[in-house]
Amino acid sequence: MIKNRLVDVLKVQGGDFPHLLVYGPSGAGKKTRIMCLLRELYGPGVEKLRIEHQTIVAPSKKKIEINTIASNYHIEVNPCDAGNQDRVVIQELIKTVAQSQQIQSSTQREFKVVLLTEVDRLTKDAQHALRRTMEKYMATCRLILCSTSTSKVIGPIQSRCLAVRVPLPSKEEVCSVLTSVCKKEGLLLPPELAKQISDKSGRNLRRALLMCEACRVQQYPFSADQDVPEPDWEVYLRETANAIVSQQSPQRLLEVRARLYELLTHCIPPDIIIKGLVEELLNNCDGQLKTEVAHLAAYYEHRLQLGSKAIYHLEAFVAKFMAIYKKFMEDGLDAMMF
Amino acid sequence: MKKSSLEDTANSRRAHNWVDPSFSNPSDERFWSGKREDKQFWDSQPECERSRKRKKDRSGFLRLTKSIENDPDEPWVDRYSPCSQGELAVHKKKIEEVENWMRGHTNPSKGGILILTGPSGSGKTATVQVLSLELGIRVQEWTNPSSVEPYYGSLPEWRLKGSSCSSQLAQFQEFLLRVNKYKCLKMKGDREAPDNRLILVEDFPNQFYRQPCGFHDILRFFVKNSQCPLVFIVSGSRSGEGSLHSLFPKEIQEELHISCISFNPVAPTTMMKVLKNILYMETEKQRHKSLYVPDKSELEMLCSGTSGDIRSVINSLQFCCLPDKGLFTLKKPPAVQLERTVSLSKQRRKRATSSREQEEHQAIGGKDVSVFLFRALGKILHCKRGNCEGANATKGASGPGLPFHLLHHHREVLLVQPESVVERSQTSGEFFSLCLHQNYLDFFSEIEDVDRACEYLSDADLLTGNWTIRHIIGDYGSSVATRGLIHSNSCQLSVGFKPLHKPSWCLVSKKHQNNSLAAQSLFRSFRLTPVSLLTQLLPYLAKLCNTTRSQAQIAVIQDVGQMSLRRCSGRLKLENLGDKEMGQEVEEEEEEHCRIEKDLQVSQSQLTTNQVLLEEEDLIIEEYESD
């Protein structure tokens, strides 16, 4: 239904392809497409997946445990699971995969595929290691790198790969996917609800499907104007933003801090918290402030990456916003008075 | 010849027997084996030898007068060790507490365990010794066997006492068992040798620090069939009782009904009394010699310098009373001189003297002054500044004031030195900043001030964020945090007492890690990146009623995916920071942190020093290839 440009790539190249860098926002269908490509290459055998637990010994004699998902033809790994040892994982894993030959190279392709996810979160170290490994084992394996953006992938890797951007599906596409899924499930989805879900999902297809399922749990038969449930943390974050806007005082900041801690314990990454906060806060503040707030958010998001303890920077952002917002409101009041 | 050698071996064997002291002949003074030290405290045995190690061997004065003749250079700590309750430099209530416990647990010969804690030199051991002397209890003390011992003996002898080869742990267990089981043999010569025994353990076998479980098992066994009380002395430094927590966790304390009495550092007044007494007696005795007698102010200085450690106070007293004045006299605080200079403000004078005092303490056998975390935080948060008049007076001296456009940055003179406060709090600067961050909001009234303080804290985190240069720049980080906080609080609220809390960040980050690890491992089959798993899938899974999932998965879904939308949730309980608590738990956290960083460092250093490791790596690669 949704066009797979990756398979086109395959057709152009006549069954072979260069290293790929597939990028696009979350929920756009990167992995789905990659799996389609693999099936096109190797047949239905790639769908027999098994989870493997591998132990890799770093040169420092430290054991790194990592989980991989593999079929007979490909192996999928998220090197970031190993934290700052991702370089070792990349080197060792690709080396072992590339050194073992395909069993039946006559009927199958003569290369294996290594699928690396979250390449943008790799350390610079690991990315350089990847660059060398890519050249070395080109004969026996192909790499498919999967990331949300290319901005954190170093140039040498980008130039060695064929970059394929996977955009988010349009709202209409989301709607049609939802209706077809519901049809398969034997459910009747009113088009209004499908529209509402696709609006709220932000064109993220995974999210849209999850929302649809949650709607089903909430109420069936669907009604056209039913509430589309949102994740708890988003609601919580919105309430937090409202709390910030409604009052600016040290006590309120203390409450906000408790809420931030709560979000952090629920494993919401700090950069997503700050992004969510900004979006909510921007809705609530005057146009004059918007640039300043956005600038602040960018500033503190950067610090978040540099520093080690997120709460300092989150709180500094909130405090700064409070101070600016309070000053703005007071100035506004003064202007009204005179 | 042969006979005498036989006798020798017999003697030496006796020395390693368990029940020796009662029939060891008086001339055989060295009747302590490597395994333990028996001490007897009855006045009827004047030949009972004094301790070689510490002042804890309290003995009667009768003996003391004798020993002075023998050994004029004996440390005063040993010479003037207390021998009655009145002489103990411990608060009466504490002595009473220990006495009650000892009475309660010795008479019906039922066992029990007591832990005495407190800083070193607060009189824990002395109290036990004096009380056991008064109550007529034999003290059996465990000392760690030294591992060198067996090599000194000849080979057959070494074989005979096979126990020396067994582990410390086994020896300790055996010691407890035997002391517990067997009474002292009664001999004719002993007058009213007391039946009551008390086991004193001050030296813990090292093994226990690493594996406290084994220790707990031994304790359990002991409690089950104990006949005599067991006293542990854990002399924690002031920085929290780290070993106490690992050796005697709360559960064990409750399970075995262990009572715990903690001693405070010796109060300065008591200390003064003791010092004066000692001085008086010394001057009486050594009238013929020229003894330098320090005056009262010097004594006070000694007392305040050692933070309640009576042993070190007495030592330093003896040291500074040495007749050779030219080298070791204390400098008198130049108060007179200061009083003359009227132009100095009151506050500044105070500061000058206090800082000078500190230097003096360092000069003569003093300890580093340490401050409890609670107080250190208070010093920064309630930061005390000089009052206005003082500032006006000093203005002339310190040069022209700030120019007009910077006038809003003007603050009064600080009375605390933030860097030294951090240093004395005995925690890392990073942890100190975390504590400050946890608590500073209570002390601010204006959001603008909070904003600036926050920015400084954020700056401090940036400074300490880079681990490669942390050892250099860490101090600057804490300096930025503390000074930034102090400066940005423009209108200091005069808040009263505020409870301080432990930083929640450590707990939060640990939970964050654990939760995300658990989620990732349980939901691996979805093949999602952690971010989309945690922000998209799990929250929705929480909304779907899924019965097909495993118990663990459901638990994680409920824990991570669902959030209670009420205003404040009770999940994060604030832990109050105790009065005398140090950041012990968090220290562990830090250690963990450090370990991670060390690993990181290892991996990084491998990059840079690849050359060095090349040989080793080559080997490994060869192995790979041969495979």
Boltz contact constraints between the chains, C-beta under 6 A:
constraints:
  - contact:
      token1: [A, 26]
      token2: [B, 532]
      max_distance: 6.0
  - contact:
      token1: [A, 51]
      token2: [B, 524]
      max_distance: 6.0
  - contact:
      token1: [A, 59]
      token2: [B, 606]
      max_distance: 6.0
  - contact:
      token1: [A, 59]
      token2: [B, 617]
      max_distance: 6.0
  - contact:
      token1: [A, 60]
      token2: [B, 602]
      max_distance: 6.0
  - contact:
      token1: [A, 67]
      token2: [B, 524]
      max_distance: 6.0
  - contact:
      token1: [A, 84]
      token2: [B, 600]
      max_distance: 6.0
  - contact:
      token1: [A, 117]
      token2: [B, 529]
      max_distance: 6.0
  - contact:
      token1: [A, 118]
      token2: [B, 529]
      max_distance: 6.0
  - contact:
      token1: [A, 206]
      token2: [B, 536]
      max_distance: 6.0
  - contact:
      token1: [A, 207]
      token2: [B, 536]
      max_distance: 6.0
  - contact:
      token1: [A, 210]
      token2: [B, 540]
      max_distance: 6.0
  - contact:
      token1: [A, 213]
      token2: [B, 544]
      max_distance: 6.0
  - contact:
      token1: [A, 214]
      token2: [B, 540]
      max_distance: 6.0
  - contact:
      token1: [A, 214]
      token2: [B, 543]
      max_distance: 6.0
  - contact:
      token1: [A, 217]
      token2: [B, 544]
      max_distance: 6.0
  - contact:
      token1: [A, 217]
      token2: [B, 545]
      max_distance: 6.0
  - contact:
      token1: [A, 229]
      token2: [B, 543]
      max_distance: 6.0
  - contact:
      token1: [A, 231]
      token2: [B, 539]
      max_distance: 6.0
  - contact:
      token1: [A, 232]
      token2: [B, 539]
      max_distance: 6.0
  - contact:
      token1: [A, 232]
      token2: [B, 562]
      max_distance: 6.0
  - contact:
      token1: [A, 232]
      token2: [B, 563]
      max_distance: 6.0
  - contact:
      token1: [A, 233]
      token2: [B, 563]
      max_distance: 6.0
  - contact:
      token1: [A, 236]
      token2: [B, 563]
      max_distance: 6.0
  - contact:
      token1: [A, 248]
      token2: [B, 447]
      max_distance: 6.0
  - contact:
      token1: [A, 250]
      token2: [B, 441]
      max_distance: 6.0
  - contact:
      token1: [A, 250]
      token2: [B, 444]
      max_distance: 6.0
  - contact:
      token1: [A, 250]
      token2: [B, 450]
      max_distance: 6.0
  - contact:
      token1: [A, 253]
      token2: [B, 441]
      max_distance: 6.0
  - contact:
      token1: [A, 254]
      token2: [B, 441]
      max_distance: 6.0
  - contact:
      token1: [A, 261]
      token2: [B, 504]
      max_distance: 6.0
  - contact:
      token1: [A, 261]
      token2: [B, 508]
      max_distance: 6.0
  - contact:
      token1: [A, 261]
      token2: [B, 572]
      max_distance: 6.0
  - contact:
      token1: [A, 264]
      token2: [B, 508]
      max_distance: 6.0
  - contact:
      token1: [A, 264]
      token2: [B, 512]
      max_distance: 6.0
  - contact:
      token1: [A, 265]
      token2: [B, 508]
      max_distance: 6.0
  - contact:
      token1: [A, 265]
      token2: [B, 511]
      max_distance: 6.0
  - contact:
      token1: [A, 265]
      token2: [B, 512]
      max_distance: 6.0
  - contact:
      token1: [A, 266]
      token2: [B, 560]
      max_distance: 6.0
  - contact:
      token1: [A, 266]
      token2: [B, 563]
      max_distance: 6.0
  - contact:
      token1: [A, 267]
      token2: [B, 512]
      max_distance: 6.0
  - contact:
      token1: [A, 267]
      token2: [B, 515]
      max_distance: 6.0
  - contact:
      token1: [A, 267]
      token2: [B, 516]
      max_distance: 6.0
  - contact:
      token1: [A, 267]
      token2: [B, 534]
      max_distance: 6.0
  - contact:
      token1: [A, 267]
      token2: [B, 560]
      max_distance: 6.0
  - contact:
      token1: [A, 269]
      token2: [B, 531]
      max_distance: 6.0
  - contact:
      token1: [A, 303]
      token2: [B, 458]
      max_distance: 6.0
  - contact:
      token1: [A, 306]
      token2: [B, 462]
      max_distance: 6.0
  - contact:
      token1: [A, 306]
      token2: [B, 465]
      max_distance: 6.0
  - contact:
      token1: [A, 307]
      token2: [B, 461]
      max_distance: 6.0
  - contact:
      token1: [A, 307]
      token2: [B, 462]
      max_distance: 6.0
  - contact:
      token1: [A, 307]
      token2: [B, 465]
      max_distance: 6.0
  - contact:
      token1: [A, 308]
      token2: [B, 465]
      max_distance: 6.0
  - contact:
      token1: [A, 309]
      token2: [B, 461]
      max_distance: 6.0
  - contact:
      token1: [A, 311]
      token2: [B, 505]
      max_distance: 6.0
  - contact:
      token1: [A, 312]
      token2: [B, 457]
      max_distance: 6.0
  - contact:
      token1: [A, 312]
      token2: [B, 458]
      max_distance: 6.0
  - contact:
      token1: [A, 312]
      token2: [B, 461]
      max_distance: 6.0
  - contact:
      token1: [A, 313]
      token2: [B, 458]
      max_distance: 6.0
  - contact:
      token1: [A, 315]
      token2: [B, 454]
      max_distance: 6.0
  - contact:
      token1: [A, 316]
      token2: [B, 454]
      max_distance: 6.0
  - contact:
      token1: [A, 316]
      token2: [B, 455]
      max_distance: 6.0
  - contact:
      token1: [A, 316]
      token2: [B, 458]
      max_distance: 6.0
  - contact:
      token1: [A, 319]
      token2: [B, 450]
      max_distance: 6.0
  - contact:
      token1: [A, 319]
      token2: [B, 451]
      max_distance: 6.0
  - contact:
      token1: [A, 319]
      token2: [B, 454]
      max_distance: 6.0
  - contact:
      token1: [A, 320]
      token2: [B, 451]
      max_distance: 6.0
  - contact:
      token1: [A, 322]
      token2: [B, 447]
      max_distance: 6.0
  - contact:
      token1: [A, 323]
      token2: [B, 447]
      max_distance: 6.0
  - contact:
      token1: [A, 323]
      token2: [B, 448]
      max_distance: 6.0
  - contact:
      token1: [A, 323]
      token2: [B, 451]
      max_distance: 6.0
  - contact:
      token1: [A, 326]
      token2: [B, 447]
      max_distance: 6.0
